[in-house]
Amino acid sequence: MPALWLQSIKWRGKLSAARVLGYLTAETIRQSYIDEPLPEALVPVPLSRRRLARRGFNQSEVLARWIGRELSIPVNTSIVRRTRHTAAQTTLSRRQRRLNVRAAFAVDHRLEGRRIAVVDDVMTTGATLSQVARALSDSGAGEVHLWPVARRQ
């Protein structure tokens, strides 16, 4: 069911489904972090300018805002930026996905010791989340947590 909701958000602009998925994701995260502190900020995986202009919204940002609201964690869309447009990952092999997003993200300021969670709508191979995490770690983030709303098998 969540996969259908994600498709309706991403491809049909049904943003009301993001509220439900954000709530469900936040509840799962809350249970997972009972004995440890939550991250200080949520960072949605950024879209390229071209893809953002075509779609009109960033589905990861919409989801991050609902998750952040439920968990009282601020969402920061200016920490990570996409450095270039990349091909859509959906039709690429595992190897092609890694190459496609290599060095596609940058962080322009130091994040010394900060705990950051990266929110993405769907994780398939983890290539995108891995590259965003690398950019955050290279900028000094103390902890990088990966929070995909769904996982494609």
C-alpha positions as CSV (number, residue, x, y, z in Angstrom):
1,M,0.0,0.0,0.0
2,P,2.7,2.6,0.8
3,A,4.2,2.0,-2.6
4,L,1.0,3.0,-4.3
5,W,0.8,6.1,-2.1
6,L,4.4,7.0,-3.1
7,Q,3.5,6.6,-6.7
8,S,0.5,8.8,-6.4
9,I,2.6,11.5,-4.7
10,K,5.5,11.4,-7.1
11,W,3.7,10.9,-10.4
12,R,0.2,12.3,-9.8
13,G,0.9,15.1,-7.3
14,K,-1.4,13.6,-4.7
15,L,0.4,15.4,-1.8
16,S,-2.3,14.5,0.7
17,A,-0.9,10.9,0.8
18,A,2.4,12.4,2.1
19,R,0.7,13.3,5.3
20,V,-0.3,9.7,6.0
21,L,3.1,8.3,4.9
22,G,4.9,11.0,7.0
23,Y,2.9,10.0,10.1
24,L,3.5,6.3,9.6
25,T,7.2,6.8,8.9
26,A,7.5,9.1,12.0
27,E,5.9,6.5,14.2
28,T,8.3,3.8,13.0
29,I,11.2,6.1,13.6
30,R,10.0,7.1,17.0
31,Q,9.9,3.4,18.0
32,S,13.4,2.8,16.6
33,Y,14.9,5.7,18.6
34,I,13.5,5.0,22.0
35,D,16.9,4.9,23.6
36,E,18.8,7.3,21.4
37,P,18.5,10.9,20.5
38,L,16.8,11.8,17.2
39,P,18.8,13.7,14.6
40,E,19.0,17.5,14.8
41,A,17.9,18.2,11.3
42,L,16.2,16.4,8.4
43,V,17.6,16.9,4.9
44,P,15.5,15.8,1.9
45,V,17.4,14.4,-1.1
46,P,17.4,17.4,-3.4
47,L,16.1,17.2,-7.0
48,S,17.9,18.8,-10.0
49,R,16.5,22.2,-11.0
50,R,15.2,20.6,-14.2
51,R,13.3,17.8,-12.5
52,L,12.0,20.2,-9.8
53,A,10.7,22.5,-12.5
54,R,9.0,19.6,-14.4
55,R,7.4,18.0,-11.3
56,G,6.7,21.3,-9.4
57,F,7.7,19.8,-6.0
58,N,10.3,17.6,-4.3
59,Q,8.5,14.5,-3.0
60,S,11.3,13.8,-0.5
61,E,11.0,17.3,0.8
62,V,7.2,17.0,1.2
63,L,7.6,13.8,3.1
64,A,10.4,15.2,5.2
65,R,8.2,18.2,6.2
66,W,5.5,15.8,7.5
67,I,8.0,13.6,9.3
68,G,9.7,16.6,10.8
69,R,6.4,18.0,12.0
70,E,5.5,14.7,13.7
71,L,9.0,14.4,15.4
72,S,9.6,18.1,16.0
73,I,12.8,18.1,13.9
74,P,13.5,21.0,11.6
75,V,13.8,20.4,7.9
76,N,16.7,22.1,6.2
77,T,16.7,22.2,2.4
78,S,19.9,24.3,2.1
79,I,22.4,21.9,3.6
80,V,22.8,19.6,0.6
81,R,22.5,20.7,-3.0
82,R,22.5,18.7,-6.2
83,T,25.5,19.7,-8.4
84,R,24.1,18.4,-11.7
85,H,21.1,16.9,-13.3
86,T,21.3,13.1,-13.5
87,A,19.3,10.6,-15.5
88,A,16.3,9.1,-13.7
89,Q,17.4,6.1,-11.7
90,T,14.4,3.9,-12.4
91,T,15.7,2.3,-15.6
92,L,19.3,1.9,-14.6
93,S,21.2,-1.1,-13.3
94,R,22.9,-1.1,-9.9
95,R,26.3,-0.2,-11.4
96,Q,24.7,2.5,-13.6
97,R,22.9,4.0,-10.6
98,R,26.2,4.3,-8.6
99,L,27.9,6.0,-11.5
100,N,24.9,8.2,-12.3
101,V,24.9,9.9,-8.9
102,R,28.6,9.9,-8.2
103,A,29.6,13.4,-7.0
104,A,26.1,14.7,-7.7
105,F,25.7,16.2,-4.3
106,A,27.6,18.9,-2.3
107,V,27.6,20.5,1.1
108,D,29.0,24.0,1.1
109,H,29.5,24.5,4.9
110,R,30.9,22.6,7.8
111,L,28.6,20.5,9.9
112,E,31.0,19.7,12.7
113,G,29.5,16.8,14.8
114,R,25.9,17.4,13.8
115,R,23.4,14.5,13.6
116,I,21.6,14.7,10.3
117,A,18.9,12.4,8.8
118,V,18.5,12.2,5.1
119,V,14.9,11.6,3.9
120,D,14.2,10.0,0.5
121,D,11.0,8.6,-0.9
122,V,12.3,5.2,-2.1
123,M,15.5,3.4,-1.7
124,T,16.3,0.8,-4.3
125,T,20.1,0.2,-4.4
126,G,21.0,3.0,-1.9
127,A,23.2,4.7,-4.4
128,T,21.6,8.2,-4.0
129,L,21.4,8.0,-0.2
130,S,25.0,6.8,-0.1
131,Q,26.2,9.8,-2.1
132,V,24.2,12.3,0.0
133,A,25.6,10.7,3.2
134,R,29.1,10.9,1.8
135,A,28.8,14.6,1.1
136,L,27.5,15.2,4.6
137,S,30.2,13.1,6.2
138,D,32.9,14.9,4.2
139,S,31.5,18.1,5.6
140,G,32.0,17.0,9.1
141,A,28.6,15.6,10.1
142,G,29.1,13.4,13.2
143,E,26.2,11.1,12.3
144,V,24.2,10.6,9.2
145,H,21.0,8.6,9.4
146,L,19.2,7.3,6.3
147,W,15.5,7.5,6.4
148,P,13.9,6.2,3.2
149,V,10.1,6.1,3.4
150,A,10.0,2.9,1.4
151,R,12.4,0.3,0.1
152,R,12.1,-1.3,-3.3
153,Q,13.2,-4.9,-3.5
